Amino acid sequence: MSRFPLRRIALPLVAGASLFVSQLTLAAEALNFGIISTESSQNQAEQWQPFLDDMSRELGRDVKPFFATDYAAVIQAMRFDKVDLAWYGNKSAMEAIDRAGGEIFAQTVAHNGASGYWSLIITHRDSDIESIEDMLAQADDLVFGNGDPNSTSGYLVPGYYVFAKNGIDASTAFKRTLNANHETNALTVANGQVDVATFNTEGMERLEIIHPEKAEQLKVIWKSPLIPSDPLVWRKNLPEDLKDGLREFFTTYGETDAQREILEPLQWSGFAPSSDDQLLPIRQLELFKARAQVANDDSLSADERETQLTDLDARLDVLNQRMEALQAGADHAPTTAMTSQ
């Protein structure tokens, strides 16, 4: 009997075996989890590793943390498929969705059950600055600690409510403006190196635990409207079975005492399902901020200003219609507390 038929049979078998091996290799590939830099990576590594270890065991593959010096680096890493999923703030999540192929699938649930957190402006407790009005009146003589440009509570929220609504550019209004993460802002104010800075309530709670003597040196002079809880974002091009596994892991995590103990240093009790619609209030806020800047821009001609304002108003109308549709329907609508003007 000719051996050729056997060879014709063997070739598909070899090809099938190669495909099976490739699938096993793909399944064993590590996942890279992006973590935005709210404080030092050393501190964050200690907080996150037990959670990532649990994720590794549940998914059957290694989960590696990806730390960077700023938020933009995590966004860029996702854009180039170097990060598979990440914990972001709302502003950085918006950038990841618009520029890096990201998609929100879950959001954090605070350990105290709160549906969000708040941005703060802080100064030293011995400072004579008692309000935003005091701060702006003395701005020429003050060093201001602003947040990372992709931070929601450290940059976007105070950028609109404190500065854009008052027709002020934070980058030029002060004697000097610095950009840093939440922890650095708080410590430099407490140490008298910076006069006023952005911060948030989650960071304050953590500071009261790890550096209570520093927290005692701080005074809050402004608190924002409620900000929606932080989103979890994955790359949209991840395999669907992997997405299913991740969704199952996140939405059930926190059900046991051991899991809640692991989440405690992260200040969470678990995770809830979410979607890109969570960012609608943040997108509105970004457009409100842009509108205020255009309205106060004396370098624009009347026609240029009118054209830009008309465009911004049209984009706001689209967002408002989407918000109204969500609130009128059966879908779970994200908190809209920040949109009140």
C-alpha positions as CSV (number, residue, x, y, z in Angstrom):
1,M,0.0,0.0,0.0
2,S,1.2,3.5,-0.8
3,R,2.5,5.5,2.1
4,F,1.2,8.8,0.6
5,P,-2.3,8.6,2.1
6,L,-0.7,8.2,5.6
7,R,1.4,11.3,5.0
8,R,-1.7,13.2,3.9
9,I,-3.4,12.1,7.2
10,A,-0.3,12.9,9.3
11,L,0.0,16.5,8.1
12,P,-3.4,17.6,9.5
13,L,-2.6,15.9,12.7
14,V,0.6,17.7,13.1
15,A,-1.0,21.0,12.2
16,G,-3.8,20.3,14.8
17,A,-1.2,19.5,17.4
18,S,0.6,22.7,16.7
19,L,-2.6,24.7,17.1
20,F,-3.3,23.0,20.4
21,V,0.1,23.8,21.7
22,S,-0.2,27.4,20.6
23,Q,-3.6,27.7,22.4
24,L,-2.0,26.2,25.6
25,T,0.9,28.8,25.3
26,L,-1.6,31.6,24.8
27,A,-3.6,30.5,27.9
28,A,-0.4,30.4,29.9
29,E,0.7,34.0,29.0
30,A,0.9,36.4,31.9
31,L,-1.5,39.3,32.2
32,N,-0.1,42.8,32.9
33,F,-2.2,44.8,35.3
34,G,-1.7,48.6,35.2
35,I,-1.8,50.5,38.4
36,I,-1.9,54.3,38.3
37,S,0.6,56.1,40.5
38,T,-1.4,57.6,43.4
39,E,1.6,57.1,45.7
40,S,5.0,55.4,45.6
41,S,5.2,52.1,43.7
42,Q,6.8,50.5,46.8
43,N,3.7,51.2,48.9
44,Q,1.4,50.2,46.1
45,A,3.2,46.9,45.5
46,E,2.6,45.9,49.1
47,Q,-1.1,46.8,48.9
48,W,-1.8,45.1,45.5
49,Q,0.3,41.9,45.5
50,P,-2.1,39.7,47.6
51,F,-5.0,40.7,45.3
52,L,-3.0,40.0,42.2
53,D,-1.9,36.6,43.6
54,D,-5.6,35.7,44.1
55,M,-6.3,36.7,40.5
56,S,-3.4,34.6,39.3
57,R,-4.8,31.5,41.1
58,E,-8.3,32.1,39.9
59,L,-7.4,32.7,36.2
60,G,-4.7,30.1,36.1
61,R,-2.1,32.5,34.7
62,D,0.5,34.9,36.2
63,V,-0.8,38.4,36.8
64,K,2.0,41.0,36.9
65,P,1.7,44.5,38.2
66,F,2.7,47.4,35.9
67,F,3.8,50.5,37.8
68,A,4.8,53.8,36.2
69,T,5.8,57.3,37.4
70,D,2.6,58.9,36.0
71,Y,-0.8,58.0,34.7
72,A,0.1,58.7,31.0
73,A,2.6,55.8,31.0
74,V,-0.1,53.3,32.0
75,I,-2.4,54.6,29.3
76,Q,0.3,54.4,26.7
77,A,1.2,50.9,27.8
78,M,-2.4,49.8,27.2
79,R,-2.4,51.5,23.8
80,F,0.6,49.4,22.7
81,D,-0.8,46.2,24.3
82,K,1.8,46.2,27.1
83,V,-1.0,46.4,29.7
84,D,-4.1,44.1,29.5
85,L,-6.2,45.7,32.1
86,A,-5.8,48.5,34.6
87,W,-7.2,50.4,37.6
88,Y,-7.7,54.0,36.6
89,G,-9.4,57.1,37.9
90,N,-12.3,58.3,35.7
91,K,-10.2,60.9,33.8
92,S,-7.4,58.5,33.0
93,A,-10.0,55.8,32.1
94,M,-11.5,58.3,29.6
95,E,-8.1,58.7,28.0
96,A,-7.6,54.9,27.9
97,I,-10.9,54.5,26.2
98,D,-10.5,57.3,23.7
99,R,-6.8,56.7,22.9
100,A,-5.8,53.2,23.9
101,G,-8.7,50.8,23.0
102,G,-9.9,50.4,26.5
103,E,-13.3,49.5,27.8
104,I,-14.8,49.7,31.4
105,F,-16.1,46.5,32.8
106,A,-16.2,47.1,36.5
107,Q,-15.9,49.7,39.2
108,T,-14.6,49.7,42.8
109,V,-17.0,49.7,45.8
110,A,-15.6,51.7,48.7
111,H,-15.0,49.9,52.0
112,N,-17.7,52.1,53.6
113,G,-20.2,51.5,50.9
114,A,-19.9,55.0,49.4
115,S,-20.6,55.3,45.7
116,G,-17.7,57.6,45.1
117,Y,-15.2,60.0,46.7
118,W,-14.3,63.7,46.8
119,S,-11.6,66.0,45.5
120,L,-10.0,68.3,48.1
121,I,-7.9,71.4,48.2
122,I,-5.6,71.3,51.3
123,T,-3.2,73.7,53.0
124,H,-1.2,73.5,56.3
125,R,-3.3,73.7,59.4
126,D,-1.3,76.8,60.6
127,S,-1.9,78.7,57.3
128,D,-4.1,81.8,57.3
129,I,-5.8,80.5,54.1
130,E,-9.3,79.4,55.1
131,S,-11.1,79.3,51.8
132,I,-10.7,79.2,48.0
133,E,-11.3,83.0,48.0
134,D,-8.3,83.4,50.3
135,M,-6.2,81.1,48.1
136,L,-7.0,82.9,44.9
137,A,-6.4,86.3,46.5
138,Q,-2.9,85.3,47.6
139,A,-2.1,83.1,44.5
140,D,0.8,85.3,43.4
141,D,2.7,84.5,46.6
142,L,1.8,80.8,46.8
143,V,3.3,77.5,45.6
144,F,0.5,75.2,44.3
145,G,0.7,71.4,44.2
146,N,-1.5,70.4,41.3
147,G,-2.3,66.7,40.5
148,D,-1.2,64.5,37.6
149,P,-2.8,65.9,34.4
150,N,-4.7,62.6,33.9
151,S,-6.0,62.6,37.5
152,T,-9.8,63.1,38.1
153,S,-9.7,64.3,41.7
154,G,-6.2,65.8,41.5
155,Y,-6.6,67.8,38.3
156,L,-9.8,67.7,36.3
157,V,-12.4,68.3,39.1
158,P,-10.6,71.2,40.8
159,G,-9.5,72.4,37.4
160,Y,-13.1,73.0,36.6
161,Y,-14.8,73.9,39.9
162,V,-12.0,75.9,41.4
163,F,-10.3,77.4,38.4
164,A,-12.2,77.3,35.1
165,K,-15.4,78.6,36.8
166,N,-13.4,81.5,38.2
167,G,-11.7,82.2,34.8
168,I,-8.3,81.3,36.2
169,D,-5.4,79.3,34.7
170,A,-3.9,77.3,37.5
171,S,-0.6,76.9,35.6
172,T,0.0,80.7,35.6
173,A,-1.9,82.1,38.6
174,F,0.5,81.0,41.3
175,K,4.1,81.9,42.1
176,R,4.9,78.3,41.1
177,T,2.8,75.3,40.2
178,L,4.0,71.7,40.5
179,N,2.4,68.4,39.4
180,A,2.6,65.3,41.6
181,N,0.7,62.3,42.9
182,H,-1.8,62.6,45.8
183,E,0.6,61.3,48.4
184,T,3.4,63.7,47.4
185,N,1.0,66.7,47.4
186,A,-0.2,65.9,50.9
187,L,3.3,65.3,52.3
188,T,4.8,68.5,50.8
189,V,1.9,70.6,52.2
190,A,2.3,68.9,55.7
191,N,6.1,69.6,55.5
192,G,5.6,73.3,54.5
193,Q,7.2,72.8,51.0
194,V,4.0,73.6,49.2
195,D,1.3,76.2,50.3
196,V,-1.8,74.6,48.8
197,A,-2.5,71.4,46.9
198,T,-5.1,69.1,45.4
199,F,-5.8,65.9,47.3
200,N,-8.8,63.5,47.8
201,T,-10.8,61.9,50.6
202,E,-9.5,58.4,49.9
203,G,-5.9,59.7,50.1
204,M,-6.8,61.5,53.3
205,E,-8.2,58.3,54.9
206,R,-5.0,56.4,54.0
207,L,-2.7,59.2,55.2
208,E,-4.5,59.1,58.6
209,I,-3.6,55.4,58.9
210,I,0.0,55.4,57.6
211,H,1.2,58.9,58.5
212,P,-1.3,60.2,61.1
213,E,1.2,62.9,62.3
214,K,1.2,64.3,58.7
215,A,-2.6,64.2,58.3
216,E,-2.9,66.3,61.5
217,Q,-0.9,69.0,59.8
218,L,-3.5,69.4,57.0
219,K,-6.5,71.6,56.7
220,V,-9.2,71.2,54.0
221,I,-10.4,74.5,52.4
222,W,-12.5,73.0,49.6
223,K,-14.4,69.8,48.9
224,S,-15.9,68.8,45.5
225,P,-19.2,67.3,44.5
226,L,-19.2,63.4,44.5
227,I,-16.9,61.7,42.0
228,P,-18.0,58.2,40.7
229,S,-15.9,55.3,42.0
230,D,-12.8,54.2,40.1
231,P,-13.3,52.1,37.0
232,L,-11.5,48.9,35.9
233,V,-10.6,48.9,32.2
234,W,-9.5,46.1,29.9
235,R,-8.3,46.1,26.4
236,K,-11.3,45.6,24.1
237,N,-9.3,43.2,21.9
238,L,-8.8,40.6,24.7
239,P,-10.2,37.2,24.0
240,E,-13.9,36.9,25.0
241,D,-13.3,33.8,27.3
242,L,-10.6,35.8,29.2
243,K,-13.0,38.7,29.6
244,D,-15.6,36.3,31.0
245,G,-13.1,35.0,33.5
246,L,-12.1,38.5,34.5
247,R,-15.7,39.7,34.9
248,E,-16.5,36.7,37.0
249,F,-13.4,37.2,39.2
250,F,-14.0,40.9,39.9
251,T,-17.8,40.8,40.4
252,T,-17.6,38.0,42.9
253,Y,-14.4,39.1,44.7
254,G,-15.0,40.3,48.3
255,E,-17.5,37.7,49.3
256,T,-15.3,36.0,51.8
257,D,-13.6,37.3,55.0
258,A,-10.2,36.5,53.5
259,Q,-10.9,38.5,50.4
260,R,-12.3,41.5,52.3
261,E,-9.1,41.5,54.4
262,I,-7.0,41.6,51.2
263,L,-9.1,44.5,49.9
264,E,-9.0,46.5,53.1
265,P,-5.6,48.2,52.4
266,L,-7.0,49.2,49.0
267,Q,-10.0,50.8,50.8
268,W,-12.5,48.7,48.9
269,S,-15.1,46.1,49.8
270,G,-15.5,44.6,46.3
271,F,-16.4,45.5,42.7
272,A,-19.6,46.2,40.8
273,P,-20.3,45.8,37.1
274,S,-19.9,49.0,35.1
275,S,-19.5,50.3,31.5
276,D,-18.2,53.3,29.6
277,D,-21.4,55.1,30.5
278,Q,-19.9,55.6,34.0
279,L,-17.8,58.4,32.3
280,L,-20.7,60.5,31.1
281,P,-20.5,62.9,34.0
282,I,-16.8,63.1,33.6
283,R,-17.1,63.9,29.9
284,Q,-19.7,66.5,30.7
285,L,-17.3,68.0,33.2
286,E,-14.4,68.1,30.7
287,L,-16.7,69.9,28.2
288,F,-17.9,72.4,30.9
289,K,-14.3,73.1,31.7
290,A,-13.4,73.6,28.0
291,R,-16.5,75.9,27.6
292,A,-15.5,78.1,30.5
293,Q,-12.0,78.4,29.1
294,V,-13.3,79.4,25.7
295,A,-15.7,81.9,27.1
296,N,-12.9,83.6,29.0
297,D,-10.3,83.5,26.2
298,D,-9.8,87.1,25.2
299,S,-7.4,86.1,22.4
300,L,-10.4,84.7,20.4
301,S,-12.4,86.9,18.1
302,A,-16.1,87.0,18.6
303,D,-16.7,84.7,15.6
304,E,-14.1,82.2,16.8
305,R,-15.5,82.2,20.3
306,E,-19.1,81.7,19.0
307,T,-18.0,78.9,16.7
308,Q,-16.2,77.0,19.4
309,L,-19.0,77.5,22.0
310,T,-21.6,76.3,19.5
311,D,-19.6,73.1,18.9
312,L,-19.1,72.5,22.7
313,D,-22.8,73.1,23.3
314,A,-23.7,70.6,20.6
315,R,-21.4,68.0,22.2
316,L,-22.9,68.7,25.6
317,D,-26.4,68.2,24.2
318,V,-25.5,64.7,23.0
319,L,-24.1,63.8,26.4
320,N,-27.2,65.2,28.1
321,Q,-29.5,63.2,25.9
322,R,-27.5,60.1,26.7
323,M,-27.7,60.8,30.4
324,E,-31.5,61.4,30.2
325,A,-32.0,58.1,28.3
326,L,-30.1,56.1,30.9
327,Q,-32.0,57.7,33.8
328,A,-35.3,57.1,32.1
329,G,-34.6,53.5,31.2
330,A,-34.0,50.4,33.2
331,D,-30.3,50.6,32.9
332,H,-28.2,51.4,36.0
333,A,-27.1,55.0,35.6
334,P,-23.8,56.2,37.1
335,T,-24.0,58.9,39.7
336,T,-24.6,62.3,38.2
337,A,-23.8,64.3,41.3
338,M,-20.9,66.1,39.6
339,T,-23.1,67.5,36.9
340,S,-25.0,69.9,39.1
341,Q,-23.7,73.4,38.4
